[in-house]
Amino acid sequence: GGWTRMSDPLTEMLNDDVVLDTGTPIVYVGKLMAVTDHAFVLDGADMHDCRDGHAKKEHYLAEVSRDGVTVNRRRVVVMRQVVISFSRLRDIVVD
């Protein structure tokens, strides 16, 4: 049994709509344009504070996957050290 190197799952998601979860009430959703050693670059992004309004994170993500991203940032750079999880928007499971 040999060790096979996986391709980088982050670069496989370039040009996809992605969700960056920060472990705080703030979540970022947008098109992944670049991945560096220190940051993720999203275009057409929504920086959403789940403390604003009534939507908890899961409810907010369900709305975004159904209705699309409400853009409030043309481009945002998110530092890698604040991101605890990363997924494609289309991989969000909605009940």
Residue pairs with C-beta under 8 A, 6 or more apart in sequence:
8 35
10 32
10 35
10 40
10 86
11 35
13 32
13 86
13 88
14 32
14 33
14 34
14 35
15 31
15 32
15 33
16 31
16 32
16 88
16 89
16 90
17 29
17 30
17 31
17 32
17 69
17 88
17 89
17 90
18 29
18 30
18 31
18 32
18 40
18 42
18 86
18 87
18 88
18 89
19 27
19 28
19 29
19 61
19 86
19 87
19 88
19 89
19 92
20 27
20 28
20 29
20 40
20 42
20 78
20 83
20 85
20 86
21 27
21 57
21 83
21 84
21 85
21 86
22 28
22 78
22 82
22 83
22 84
23 82
23 84
24 82
25 49
25 50
25 51
25 57
26 47
26 48
26 49
26 50
27 48
27 50
27 57
27 60
27 61
28 42
28 45
28 46
28 47
28 48
28 76
28 78
29 42
29 45
29 46
29 48
29 61
29 64
29 69
29 89
30 42
30 43
30 44
30 45
30 46
30 69
30 71
30 73
30 76
31 42
31 43
31 44
31 45
32 40
32 41
32 42
33 41
33 42
33 43
33 75
34 40
34 41
35 41
36 80
37 80
38 79
38 80
39 77
39 78
39 79
39 80
40 77
40 78
40 80
40 83
40 86
41 75
41 76
41 77
41 78
42 73
42 75
42 76
42 78
43 74
43 75
44 69
44 71
44 74
45 69
45 71
45 72
45 73
45 74
45 75
45 76
46 64
46 69
46 70
46 71
46 72
46 73
47 72
47 73
47 76
48 60
50 56
50 57
50 60
55 63
61 89
61 92
62 92
62 94
62 95
64 70
64 89
64 92
65 89
65 90
65 92
65 94
66 94
69 89
